[in-house]
Structures are given as structure tokens and as C-alpha cells.
Amino acid sequence: MEFINSAEAKALRLPFSQAVRVGDVLYLSGALGNRPGTLELVPGGMEAEARQTMENIKAVLEENGLGMADIFKCTVMLADMSKWAEFNKVYVGYFDADRLPARSAFGANGLALGALVELECCAYIRNRPAA
């Protein structure tokens, strides 16, 4: 197993790793719509938080030599299920229409930092040796 944290993530001293590699799978911890390197959510509601969440996931993938096309499974947690369609409008823009990851979504009774959305993903690592 390889436990992965960027320098920014290490500086926040959070009680989890950004990602963990096990074999050919990179398991990403739940991401929020926080500004990178801070515990401050972006302003602007669901659309803004969803976009920043996706950008935060994209950044972790890129730091590990991967991209959004490598994601095969996502779990979406929403503070308010009535915002599901708003989230989806942003989410689908990050994937090819014919390569959408398998996904589950559920409502949560509160998310870290008071976030509106949290997203965790699993990505497939092709032909990349472990560190």
C-alpha cells in the first residue's frame, strides 16, 4: 500500500490520506469544495462547490499521473438531495458521455465544514509502477 498526500494536504494535518494506492487502484478520500490548501469552502452554493470538488479530485489524480478518464467509481454525498440535479450539471462535464463512472449518491445529515457535497472516487492505474 502507498499512502499519498500532497504538500498542501500534509500542511493541513488532516486525519486521513488524500489517496491510498492498493495494487492498480487509487482510492481517493472524499473531496469537498474547499479552496486548495485551506479548510475554506468556495462561496457560491452547490454549483461552485461542485465545480471546486471536481477540480480538487482532478488535482489529486493529476499529481498521481492520472486523469478523470481513469475514474471508474464515485460515491456522492449531498447535504440536500434536492440539489442532486444541480450537482449533476457540473459532474457530467468532467467525463466523456460514454465513459461515466459507476456511481452511488445519498443524502447526508451534515458534511465536514458544512459542505453541500462530498465526492469520493476510485481510479484505475494503468501500467504505472508503485512508488
Sine and cosine of phi, psi and omega as CSV:
sin_phi,cos_phi,sin_psi,cos_psi,sin_omega,cos_omega
0.00,0.00,0.55,-0.83,0.04,-1.00
-0.81,-0.59,0.84,-0.54,0.00,-1.00
-0.99,-0.13,0.80,-0.60,-0.20,-0.98
-0.86,-0.51,0.77,-0.63,0.09,-1.00
-0.56,-0.83,0.71,-0.70,0.11,-0.99
-0.96,0.28,0.21,-0.98,0.06,-1.00
-0.87,0.50,-0.63,0.77,0.03,-1.00
-0.88,0.47,-0.69,0.72,-0.01,-1.00
-0.91,0.42,-0.66,0.75,0.03,-1.00
-0.87,0.49,-0.63,0.78,-0.03,-1.00
-0.90,0.44,-0.48,0.88,0.01,-1.00
-0.97,0.24,-0.30,0.95,0.04,-1.00
0.82,0.58,0.73,0.69,0.02,-1.00
-0.98,0.21,0.41,-0.91,-0.08,-1.00
-1.00,0.09,0.56,0.83,0.02,-1.00
-0.35,-0.94,0.26,-0.97,0.07,-1.00
-1.00,-0.01,0.52,-0.86,0.09,-1.00
-0.87,0.49,-0.63,0.78,-0.02,-1.00
-0.41,-0.91,0.37,-0.93,0.09,-1.00
-0.70,-0.71,0.78,-0.63,0.06,-1.00
-0.99,-0.11,0.77,-0.64,0.12,-0.99
-0.76,-0.65,0.94,-0.34,-0.05,-1.00
0.88,0.47,-0.81,-0.59,-0.03,-1.00
-0.99,-0.11,0.31,0.95,-0.01,-1.00
-0.84,-0.54,0.72,-0.69,0.13,-0.99
-0.96,-0.27,0.90,-0.43,0.02,-1.00
-1.00,-0.10,0.91,-0.41,0.01,-1.00
-1.00,-0.03,0.70,-0.71,0.11,-0.99
-0.91,0.40,0.30,-0.95,0.04,-1.00
-0.85,0.53,0.73,-0.69,0.02,-1.00
-0.95,-0.32,0.57,-0.82,0.04,-1.00
-0.91,-0.41,0.06,-1.00,0.04,-1.00
-1.00,-0.01,0.72,0.70,0.02,-1.00
-1.00,0.02,0.46,-0.89,0.09,-1.00
-0.91,0.42,0.71,-0.71,-0.02,-1.00
-0.80,0.60,0.70,-0.71,0.03,-1.00
0.98,0.18,0.08,1.00,0.01,-1.00
-0.74,-0.68,0.15,-0.99,0.13,-0.99
-0.95,-0.31,0.47,0.88,-0.03,-1.00
-0.96,-0.27,0.85,-0.53,0.05,-1.00
-0.95,0.31,0.54,-0.84,0.08,-1.00
-0.94,0.34,0.56,-0.83,0.07,-1.00
-0.98,0.19,0.31,-0.95,0.12,-0.99
0.88,-0.48,0.07,1.00,0.08,-1.00
0.99,0.13,-0.30,-0.96,-0.13,-0.99
-0.86,0.52,-0.73,0.69,-0.05,-1.00
-0.87,0.50,-0.72,0.70,-0.01,-1.00
-0.91,0.42,-0.70,0.72,0.01,-1.00
-0.91,0.41,-0.65,0.76,0.01,-1.00
-0.89,0.47,-0.71,0.70,0.00,-1.00
-0.88,0.47,-0.70,0.71,0.00,-1.00
-0.92,0.38,-0.59,0.80,0.07,-1.00
-0.86,0.52,-0.74,0.68,-0.01,-1.00
-0.91,0.43,-0.63,0.78,0.04,-1.00
-0.91,0.41,-0.59,0.81,0.04,-1.00
-0.91,0.40,-0.65,0.76,0.06,-1.00
-0.91,0.42,-0.71,0.70,0.02,-1.00
-0.84,0.54,-0.66,0.75,0.00,-1.00
-0.90,0.44,-0.68,0.73,0.02,-1.00
-0.89,0.45,-0.69,0.72,0.03,-1.00
-0.87,0.49,-0.75,0.67,-0.03,-1.00
-0.89,0.47,-0.60,0.80,0.05,-1.00
-0.89,0.46,-0.34,0.94,-0.01,-1.00
-0.94,-0.35,0.33,0.94,0.07,-1.00
0.96,0.28,0.36,0.93,-0.04,-1.00
-0.86,-0.52,0.10,-0.99,0.04,-1.00
-0.66,-0.75,0.00,-1.00,-0.04,-1.00
-0.87,0.49,-0.51,0.86,0.00,-1.00
-0.92,0.39,-0.25,0.97,0.01,-1.00
-1.00,0.07,-0.17,0.99,0.02,-1.00
-0.96,0.27,0.74,-0.68,0.03,-1.00
-0.87,-0.49,-0.23,0.97,-0.01,-1.00
-0.51,-0.86,0.69,-0.73,0.07,-1.00
-0.72,-0.69,0.51,-0.86,0.15,-0.99
-0.83,-0.56,0.83,-0.56,-0.04,-1.00
-0.96,-0.29,0.76,-0.65,0.10,-0.99
-0.88,-0.47,0.83,-0.55,-0.03,-1.00
-0.89,-0.45,0.69,-0.72,0.06,-1.00
-0.94,0.33,-0.38,0.93,-0.02,-1.00
-0.57,-0.82,0.94,-0.33,-0.06,-1.00
-0.89,0.46,-0.32,0.95,0.05,-1.00
-0.93,0.36,-0.20,0.98,0.03,-1.00
-1.00,-0.06,0.12,0.99,-0.06,-1.00
-0.83,0.56,-0.72,0.69,-0.01,-1.00
-0.91,0.42,-0.63,0.78,0.04,-1.00
-0.88,0.48,-0.69,0.72,0.04,-1.00
-0.88,0.48,-0.73,0.69,-0.05,-1.00
-0.87,0.49,-0.56,0.83,0.02,-1.00
-0.85,0.53,-0.63,0.77,0.02,-1.00
-0.98,0.19,-0.75,0.66,-0.09,-1.00
-0.79,0.61,-0.77,0.64,-0.10,-0.99
-0.91,0.42,-0.38,0.93,0.02,-1.00
-0.94,0.34,-0.18,0.98,-0.03,-1.00
-0.99,-0.15,0.00,1.00,-0.05,-1.00
-0.73,-0.69,0.44,-0.90,0.16,-0.99
-0.93,0.37,0.63,-0.77,-0.07,-1.00
-0.85,0.52,-0.50,0.87,-0.02,-1.00
-0.99,-0.12,0.16,0.99,0.00,-1.00
-0.70,-0.71,0.71,0.71,0.03,-1.00
-0.97,0.25,0.71,-0.70,0.02,-1.00
-0.90,0.43,0.41,-0.91,0.22,-0.98
-0.88,0.48,0.53,-0.85,-0.13,-0.99
-0.45,-0.89,0.55,-0.84,0.17,-0.98
-0.83,-0.55,0.50,-0.87,0.06,-1.00
-0.64,-0.77,0.63,-0.78,0.07,-1.00
-0.49,-0.87,0.36,-0.93,0.05,-1.00
-0.99,0.12,0.57,-0.82,-0.02,-1.00
-0.83,-0.56,0.56,-0.83,0.05,-1.00
-1.00,0.01,0.91,0.42,0.00,-1.00
0.97,-0.24,0.70,-0.71,0.05,-1.00
-0.83,-0.56,0.36,-0.93,0.00,-1.00
-0.80,0.61,0.59,-0.81,0.03,-1.00
0.89,0.46,0.16,0.99,-0.05,-1.00
0.97,0.25,0.38,0.93,-0.04,-1.00
-0.90,0.44,0.39,-0.92,0.07,-1.00
-1.00,0.01,-0.40,0.91,-0.05,-1.00
-0.55,-0.83,0.56,-0.83,0.17,-0.99
-0.69,-0.72,0.64,-0.76,-0.06,-1.00
-0.70,-0.72,0.79,-0.61,0.12,-0.99
-0.88,-0.47,0.54,-0.84,-0.10,-0.99
-0.66,-0.75,0.34,-0.94,0.15,-0.99
-0.84,-0.55,0.69,-0.73,-0.01,-1.00
-0.80,-0.59,0.55,-0.84,0.01,-1.00
-1.00,-0.03,0.76,-0.65,-0.01,-1.00
-0.98,-0.18,0.90,-0.44,0.00,-1.00
-0.99,-0.15,0.83,-0.56,0.18,-0.98
0.77,0.64,0.66,0.75,0.08,-1.00
-0.84,-0.54,0.86,-0.51,-0.01,-1.00
-0.92,0.40,0.49,-0.87,0.07,-1.00
-0.91,0.41,0.46,-0.89,0.00,-1.00
-0.95,0.32,0.00,0.00,0.00,0.00
